[in-house]
Structures are given as structure tokens and as C-alpha cells.
Amino acid sequence: TCTVIATGPAGMKLLEPYKALKAQYAAEAGLTLGPDTAIPIPARPGMAPGLMDLQFAKERFVAFSYAMVQRPGEDVEYRLDYKPAPAKVK
């Protein structure tokens, strides 16, 4: 499992580079990606609206997710997650 967390200004563009890297990894690993689902994150007390992008591989459980959230007065937090299939247990 890998999680990358970064903060930056609200206009920081990470979604498209993230999608390109995800597609490159899937191609190199021989994975077919399922539907790419973008989920708006509604505003909540103390948090501005954000975005989550979630996608799974079809061959085995591999999940890719991207989230963008912002708390008032703070930079936007970007979270990129990769969760590979668990190792086989013998």
C-alpha cells in the first residue's frame, strides 16, 4: 500500500498527471482498469468542497484513489493512494 499526501494552492493541478501515471502503471502491470469514478466531496463544517477519484483494476483487487480537500485557511490537501492486491497466503 502506498499513500502520498501533499499540500498546495487551490489551483494546483494534480488530477490529470495522476491519471496519466495510473494509466502508465496499469499498462506496465498488464492491468485493465474499470470505470473511473469521480465523486464530489460536499462541503462540511470546517472543510471546503473537494473531489475524490476512484478506480479499480478488473483482473484483481487493485485500487487507485485521489482525493482533494481543503480546510479554511489552509492549503489544499492532495492524497493519492494505491492499494495492491494482498499477497497470497500459503
C-alpha positions in Angstrom: 0.0 0.0 0.0 1.3 3.4 -0.8 -0.2 6.8 0.2 1.3 10.1 -0.9 0.0 13.3 0.8 0.9 16.8 -0.4 -0.4 20.2 0.2 -0.5 23.1 -2.2 -2.5 26.0 -3.5 -6.1 25.5 -4.6 -5.2 25.8 -8.3 -2.6 23.1 -8.2 -3.3 20.6 -11.0 -2.6 17.0 -9.9 -5.6 15.1 -11.2 -4.5 14.8 -14.9 -0.9 13.8 -14.1 -2.2 11.3 -11.5 -4.5 9.8 -14.2 -1.6 9.6 -16.6 0.7 7.9 -14.1 -2.2 5.5 -13.1 -2.7 4.5 -16.8 1.0 4.0 -17.3 1.3 1.8 -14.3 -1.7 -0.3 -15.4 -0.3 -0.7 -18.9 3.1 -1.8 -17.5 1.5 -4.2 -15.0 -0.9 -5.7 -17.6 -4.0 -4.5 -15.8 -7.3 -3.4 -17.3 -8.8 -0.5 -15.4 -12.6 -0.4 -14.7 -14.7 2.7 -14.8 -13.1 5.9 -13.5 -15.5 7.3 -10.9 -15.2 11.0 -9.9 -17.1 11.7 -6.7 -17.7 15.3 -5.5 -17.0 15.7 -1.8 -19.6 18.1 -0.4 -18.7 21.0 1.9 -18.8 20.2 5.6 -18.3 22.3 8.7 -14.6 23.3 8.6 -14.0 21.9 5.1 -14.5 23.3 1.6 -15.9 21.0 -1.1 -13.4 18.6 -2.7 -13.1 15.8 -5.1 -12.4 12.0 -5.0 -11.5 9.9 -8.0 -11.6 6.1 -7.6 -10.8 3.3 -10.0 -10.2 -0.5 -9.7 -8.4 -3.0 -11.9 -10.5 -5.7 -13.4 -8.1 -8.7 -13.1 -7.5 -8.5 -9.3 -8.2 -6.1 -6.5 -6.0 -3.1 -7.1 -7.5 0.3 -6.1 -6.3 3.7 -7.1 -7.8 6.8 -5.4 -7.2 10.5 -5.5 -8.7 13.0 -3.0 -8.6 16.8 -2.8 -9.8 18.5 0.4 -9.3 21.9 1.9 -9.8 23.2 5.4 -10.4 27.0 5.9 -7.1 29.0 6.0 -5.0 26.0 4.9 -3.6 24.9 1.6 -5.4 22.1 -0.3 -4.5 18.6 0.8 -4.0 16.1 -2.0 -4.0 12.4 -1.2 -3.0 9.7 -3.7 -3.5 6.1 -2.7 -2.5 2.8 -4.4 -3.7 -0.4 -2.8 -2.4 -3.6 -4.4 -4.0 -7.0 -4.1 -2.9 -8.7 -0.9 -0.2 -11.3 -1.2 -1.4 -14.9 -1.5 -1.3 -16.8 1.8 0.1 -20.3 1.6 
